[in-house]
Amino acid sequence: MPSRISRRANKMSSLVVNDGTDIGFSSSGLPLGQSSSMMDSQLHSLDMLSNTSESEMPRLSSEDFGSKSGNEGNSGGDEQDVNNKSLKRKRYHRHTQHQIQELEAYFKECPHPDDKQRKELSRELGLEPLQIKFWFQNKRTQMKTKNERSENSQLRAENEKLRAENLRFREALGNVSCPNCGGQQPPIGEMSYDEHHLRLENTRLREEIERISNIASKYVGKPFSNHNNGYSPSLDLRVPAFSPPQSVNGDAYGDGEDIIISSIIGPTDAEKPFIIELAVAAMEEFVQMAHMQEPLWFPSIENGTSLLNEEEYFRIFPRGIGPKPDGFKTEASRETAVVIMNHVNLVEILMDVNHWSSMFSGVVSRASTIDVLSTGVAGNFNGALQVILAEIQVPSPQVPTRECYFARYCKHRVDGTWAVVDVSLDHLRAIPSARCRRRPSGCLIQEMPNGYSKVTWVEHIEVDDSAVHDIYKPLVSSGLAFGAKRWIATLDRQCERLASAMATNFPTNDLSNMVLTNQDSRKSMLKLAERMVNSFCSGVSATAGNQWTTLSGSGTDDNVRVMTRKSVDDPGRPPGIVLSAATSFWLPISPKRVFDFLRDENTRSEWDILSNGGIVQEMAHIANGRETGNCVSLLRVNSSNSSQSNMLILQESSTDPTNSYVIYAPVDIAAMNIVLGGGDPDFVALLPSGFAILPDGPPGNSRVGCGGSLLTVAFQILVDSIPTAKLSLGSVATVNNLIACTVDRIKAALLSESTPS
């Protein structure tokens, strides 16, 4: 039930009025200051009131919410009251319909935005960050109140039903005659019939509270009481007979069979004890799986990782979270590596969903925290428990993303290691179209000397992969697409990238020294490249947010997928209609050879139509990994075409044993000068394009002896600078021809070589 202060807060509001400017972009991608009137808003100051003592209430009411001004004893008090009331009414304004719609849409994906997200929203909607903060606080309170009302209504109806049933039983007992007592109800001590049943119910509830308290005490690391020594947690939970609330939004996307998972609301109070119990048991299972060897795990001859003996698993963990659903396949693997990152920093990244999804942007297409059941104890993440929604991807529109609704639990173990485990909550919140569920999976982190960490990663997934395109099925079925090896390889490469970004001594050539004049310019360029990569990865896969349409007659081996996006008031994109196109195809060339060909500026003219045959020169180079190809480059295109003579290209290339990327974006030279001067790169408009290169399967099962490649080509092009314009068929045909011609050029250049490396 809401507190007295909260009820009082619902009747009070404060006003923050601000003037600002909307940020638009010229056709070249530069920010332009365009003045616009800002909209007043009415904010409910719940957090401020809930943290304010009673003695401070009058002061807040007077200073923040409007009060009488001047002399209270003036004879013209009535007139002054009228003026003050009119002033108060003027101070109350509502958000515009556009602002409310944008805030509501953002709330569905991220109910708890951080400071950076609130600042971005404030720029988009013309509101202050404080206004954004209060709106989300009010919205969360509103949703909580709505859920409480719904639960109260259900409990009230159930209570009335029990009362009626109780009355019916008492009436029935009154009409039954007992041969021993002559029909008299036997006395129950000095208690009435109702009091006796209330005491029994009270005892049952006390036992239930004690059981949940014991689970919670173990979950936060405190010892059990003596009377609970026989308790043994298990994943075989029996969910009570209540009906969990379903998705609040039943809208479909894509082919109409998948439900947008971001519409799922957080767990109810009745579900939380079972999530705690599930997380504790999942942690115990995961730690055992991370340490055990044969016969539970056996080495894979194909890819060198450890694979699970499924029969042995069900023998050791017979209860688990239930049997494998019909039609699902098991993917389980384990991998270990030493990475360049402190164990504490690694835990912090894993337990912050925004940092986690950014760190693994090639694997996680989107993610959001639905609820935080515990923030941990002792000032760290020991005992932290979160409920998360995420989509796991392969960078191709031909492979559907895997939607997961799971609990993430972090524990600092007695041996000094940290463990972070995920386990699906599909038995609590059913997703009818869910094709994936996570059995206990995660990573075990051990501190190493010199700030390094030893990480053991376990991925244990049950999935229906029938919708995967045929050319990707060998890769997916081998476990290389979604398995532990890919997570570890991505983590290792990203740790190298972060270490490079923080380095103070770094090798550069003479030309780079002229462009990257100081550490600030280097950091700004790396930050801009990171945003470019994240934008590319989030837009290339078949995720819930990407509604791809298939184009036929593209002239390629596989269909080209296209989609349109409207960019409005987005400082990171030019305003207008953006057309994205992507296709994936197989090449009988090794991934390393394809990667080296695409990242080399000397061979760029062989496939890049937009460079128009001009000479491409590398102006700046930042190495961000031990592999030669892991770098960020700034390229200049010296073209005979005067309109392209000043075009710069920002490019990042990266490679690891599981996948490689070459991602680039044209950048206006004036905007890039701001970045090279150490300016904020968040306001540079980018439309990233590029390539994702994956092996076509495990080395032993490749179609060719050297190992083939699965290449995804993706473009983002601004086809109209007016967001409200209609997409023309000519624009679609142009992009279709562009991607088809690029594919043909790549095939011609690579297949013409007689001796692949």
Helices and strands as residue ranges (DSSP letters): H 4-9, E 14-15, E 20-25, E 31-36, E 42-43, H 46-50, G 54-56, H 57-64, H 77-91, H 97-109, H 115-125, H 129-174, H 193-219, G 226-228, E 252-253, E 258-259, G 261-263, H 272-291, E 297-299, E 306-308, H 310-316, E 329-339, H 343-350, H 353-359, E 364-374, E 385-392, E 402-412, E 418-424, E 436-438, E 441-447, G 449-451, E 453-463, G 470-472, H 473-477, H 484-502, H 510-515, H 519-540, E 549-551, E 560-567, E 576-587, H 591-599, G 601-606, E 615-623, E 631-638, G 642-644, E 648-655, E 660-667, H 669-676, G 681-683, E 689-695, G 699-701, E 709-720, H 729-751
